[in-house]
Amino acid sequence: NNVFALAIQYPSSDFVVTNLTVNPPVLGGTSNAFTATYTVTNQGVSPTSETSWYDYLYFSTDNQFDPNTDTLVGSLSIWSGNITLPVPVSGSYTQSINAMLPASFQPGTGYLFLY
């Protein structure tokens, strides 16, 4: 009975993907290349403190993201040379990743995950 716990909020940034589109809109066919354009918004309570990071684009045959089994199809280094840092609270950035579906891609439904 000599312990007291006090919940505190540690200010941090919190990114959420708010938009993701692909061009061409139907993937596969004679070329498995495409461009994914996306927007990430900081929904946290403080600006970003990191000076660089990577955004990763994964392809999956199911709707569950698992970086151990899904296929990395593209990535982009994010730094002050391609976005304005820090990303403020409610601020966002938009980027594009040139990607390629795996050669083993089979017709049907697939999923893209931006991490």
C-alpha positions as CSV (number, residue, x, y, z in Angstrom):
1,N,0.0,0.0,0.0
2,N,3.0,2.3,-0.3
3,V,2.8,2.7,-4.1
4,F,1.0,5.4,-6.1
5,A,0.6,5.3,-9.9
6,L,0.0,8.5,-11.9
7,A,-0.8,8.2,-15.6
8,I,1.0,10.8,-17.6
9,Q,0.9,11.6,-21.3
10,Y,4.2,11.5,-23.1
11,P,4.0,13.8,-26.1
12,S,4.8,12.1,-29.4
13,S,4.0,12.2,-33.1
14,D,1.7,9.5,-34.5
15,F,1.6,9.0,-38.3
16,V,-1.5,7.6,-40.1
17,V,-1.8,7.0,-43.8
18,T,-4.7,9.2,-45.0
19,N,-4.5,8.4,-48.8
20,L,-2.9,5.8,-51.0
21,T,-3.4,5.5,-54.8
22,V,-1.7,3.5,-57.5
23,N,-1.0,4.3,-61.2
24,P,-1.9,2.5,-63.3
25,P,-5.1,1.6,-61.3
26,V,-5.1,-2.0,-62.5
27,L,-1.7,-3.7,-61.8
28,G,-0.1,-6.6,-63.6
29,G,-0.5,-7.4,-67.3
30,T,2.7,-6.9,-69.4
31,S,4.4,-4.7,-66.8
32,N,4.4,-5.2,-63.1
33,A,5.7,-1.6,-62.5
34,F,3.5,1.0,-60.8
35,T,3.7,4.2,-58.8
36,A,2.1,4.4,-55.4
37,T,1.3,8.0,-54.2
38,Y,0.4,8.5,-50.6
39,T,-0.2,11.0,-47.9
40,V,0.8,10.6,-44.3
41,T,-0.6,12.8,-41.5
42,N,0.7,13.4,-38.0
43,Q,-2.3,12.8,-35.7
44,G,-0.1,12.9,-32.6
45,V,0.3,15.6,-29.9
46,S,3.8,16.9,-30.9
47,P,5.8,17.4,-34.1
48,T,8.2,14.7,-35.3
49,S,11.5,14.5,-33.6
50,E,13.2,12.1,-36.0
51,T,15.3,13.6,-38.8
52,S,14.9,10.7,-41.3
53,W,13.1,7.4,-41.7
54,Y,11.9,5.0,-44.4
55,D,8.4,4.4,-45.8
56,Y,8.0,0.9,-47.0
57,L,5.4,-0.5,-49.5
58,Y,4.5,-4.2,-49.2
59,F,2.4,-6.5,-51.4
60,S,0.3,-9.3,-49.8
61,T,-2.0,-11.9,-51.1
62,D,-4.2,-11.6,-48.0
63,N,-5.5,-8.6,-46.1
64,Q,-3.3,-9.1,-43.0
65,F,0.0,-7.2,-42.9
66,D,3.0,-9.4,-41.9
67,P,6.4,-8.0,-42.8
68,N,7.8,-11.5,-42.4
69,T,5.7,-13.1,-45.1
70,D,4.6,-10.2,-47.3
71,T,6.8,-8.9,-50.2
72,L,8.6,-5.6,-50.0
73,V,7.9,-4.0,-53.4
74,G,9.3,-0.5,-52.8
75,S,10.7,2.0,-50.3
76,L,11.5,5.6,-49.9
77,S,13.9,7.4,-47.6
78,I,12.2,10.4,-45.9
79,W,14.4,13.2,-44.9
80,S,14.6,17.0,-45.0
81,G,15.6,16.9,-48.7
82,N,12.2,15.6,-49.8
83,I,9.8,16.8,-47.1
84,T,9.7,19.8,-44.7
85,L,10.8,18.7,-41.2
86,P,9.6,18.5,-38.5
87,V,6.1,17.4,-39.5
88,P,3.9,19.5,-37.2
89,V,0.8,18.3,-35.4
90,S,-2.0,17.8,-38.0
91,G,0.6,18.3,-40.7
92,S,1.2,15.9,-43.5
93,Y,3.5,15.0,-46.4
94,T,2.8,13.4,-49.8
95,Q,5.3,11.2,-51.6
96,S,5.4,8.6,-54.4
97,I,7.2,5.3,-54.5
98,N,8.1,3.6,-57.8
99,A,7.4,-0.1,-57.2
100,M,7.3,-3.5,-59.0
101,L,5.0,-6.4,-58.3
102,P,6.8,-9.7,-57.8
103,A,7.3,-11.7,-61.0
104,S,5.3,-14.5,-59.3
105,F,2.2,-12.3,-59.1
106,Q,-0.9,-14.3,-60.0
107,P,-4.1,-12.8,-61.3
108,G,-6.6,-12.1,-58.5
109,T,-6.8,-9.9,-55.5
110,G,-3.8,-8.5,-53.8
111,Y,-3.2,-5.9,-51.1
112,L,-0.7,-3.1,-50.7
113,F,0.4,-2.0,-47.2
114,L,2.3,1.2,-46.5
115,Y,4.5,0.9,-43.4
